[in-house]
Amino acid sequence: MKRIIQFIMGSIFGLIISTARNVFAQWGGGYGGWGHGPGMMGGYGFGGIFMVIFWIVVVIGIVFLIRWLVQSTRGGGGSGESALDILKRRYAAGEINKKEFEQKKKDLL
């Protein structure tokens, strides 16, 4: 029981010291006099808004990047033609003869 109380008291003491250090830093007394007052991150509260907007844009960008990568790998050629349509087009263009056309058509179907 004594150890638990010591741990709690030590944690509270550390929290108080940490909070006090941050308060003095914002006053301008800490960090070499530079302070982190209202002028930090764009002024009176706007820094927080811009940070939220920044992270929203980052998350949306990651979502669109993942969607684009998934669609580009799934699509393959991306022309939308079926294999039979390509075979018919090659036969019509004279790239393959009737025997090859029939054999490949039989393989496809």
C-alpha positions as CSV (number, residue, x, y, z in Angstrom):
1,M,0.0,0.0,0.0
2,K,2.9,2.3,0.8
3,R,4.4,1.8,-2.6
4,I,1.1,2.6,-4.4
5,I,0.8,5.9,-2.5
6,Q,4.5,6.7,-3.3
7,F,3.8,6.0,-6.9
8,I,0.7,8.2,-7.0
9,M,2.4,11.0,-5.1
10,G,5.4,10.8,-7.4
11,S,3.2,10.9,-10.5
12,I,1.3,13.9,-9.2
13,F,4.5,15.7,-8.4
14,G,5.9,15.0,-11.9
15,L,2.7,16.3,-13.5
16,I,2.8,19.5,-11.5
17,I,6.5,20.1,-12.4
18,S,5.8,19.4,-16.1
19,T,2.8,21.7,-16.1
20,A,4.6,24.5,-14.4
21,R,7.5,24.2,-16.8
22,N,5.1,24.5,-19.8
23,V,3.4,27.5,-18.2
24,F,6.7,29.3,-17.6
25,A,7.7,28.5,-21.2
26,Q,4.6,30.2,-22.6
27,W,5.2,33.2,-20.4
28,G,8.4,33.8,-22.2
29,G,10.7,32.9,-19.3
30,G,11.7,29.5,-20.6
31,Y,13.6,28.2,-23.6
32,G,16.0,31.1,-23.7
33,G,13.3,33.8,-23.6
34,W,11.7,32.8,-26.9
35,G,8.5,31.5,-25.3
36,H,5.5,29.9,-26.9
37,G,2.9,32.5,-26.4
38,P,-0.2,33.4,-28.5
39,G,2.0,34.2,-31.6
40,M,3.1,30.6,-31.9
41,M,1.5,28.6,-34.8
42,G,-0.4,31.4,-36.4
43,G,-1.8,33.3,-33.4
44,Y,-4.8,33.1,-31.2
45,G,-6.2,29.6,-31.8
46,F,-5.7,29.4,-35.5
47,G,-2.7,27.0,-35.2
48,G,-4.9,24.3,-33.8
49,I,-7.4,24.7,-36.7
50,F,-4.7,24.6,-39.3
51,M,-3.2,21.5,-37.7
52,V,-6.6,19.7,-37.8
53,I,-7.0,20.7,-41.4
54,F,-3.5,19.5,-42.2
55,W,-4.2,16.1,-40.8
56,I,-7.5,15.8,-42.5
57,V,-5.8,16.6,-45.8
58,V,-3.1,14.0,-45.1
59,V,-5.6,11.3,-44.3
60,I,-7.7,12.1,-47.4
61,G,-4.6,12.0,-49.5
62,I,-3.6,8.6,-48.2
63,V,-7.1,7.2,-48.8
64,F,-7.0,8.5,-52.4
65,L,-3.5,7.1,-52.9
66,I,-4.5,3.7,-51.7
67,R,-7.7,3.7,-53.9
68,W,-5.6,4.7,-56.9
69,L,-3.0,2.0,-56.3
70,V,-5.7,-0.7,-55.8
71,Q,-7.6,0.3,-59.0
72,S,-4.4,0.5,-61.1
73,T,-3.3,-3.0,-60.0
74,R,-6.7,-4.5,-60.4
75,G,-7.3,-3.0,-63.9
76,G,-4.3,-4.5,-65.7
77,G,-4.6,-3.2,-69.3
78,G,-7.4,-0.9,-68.4
79,S,-8.9,-1.0,-72.0
80,G,-12.1,-2.8,-71.0
81,E,-11.9,-5.2,-73.9
82,S,-12.5,-8.9,-73.4
83,A,-10.0,-11.4,-74.7
84,L,-12.5,-12.6,-77.3
85,D,-12.9,-9.0,-78.6
86,I,-9.2,-8.6,-78.9
87,L,-9.0,-12.0,-80.7
88,K,-11.7,-10.9,-83.1
89,R,-10.0,-7.5,-83.8
90,R,-6.7,-9.3,-84.5
91,Y,-8.4,-11.7,-86.9
92,A,-10.1,-8.8,-88.6
93,A,-6.8,-6.9,-89.0
94,G,-5.2,-10.0,-90.5
95,E,-2.7,-10.5,-87.7
96,I,-3.8,-14.2,-87.3
97,N,-5.3,-16.7,-89.8
98,K,-8.6,-18.6,-89.5
99,K,-7.0,-21.7,-88.0
100,E,-5.3,-19.7,-85.3
101,F,-8.4,-17.7,-84.6
102,E,-10.5,-20.9,-84.2
103,Q,-7.9,-22.5,-82.0
104,K,-7.6,-19.5,-79.7
105,K,-11.3,-19.0,-79.6
106,K,-11.7,-22.7,-78.5
107,D,-9.1,-22.1,-75.8
108,L,-10.9,-19.1,-74.5
109,L,-14.4,-20.6,-74.5
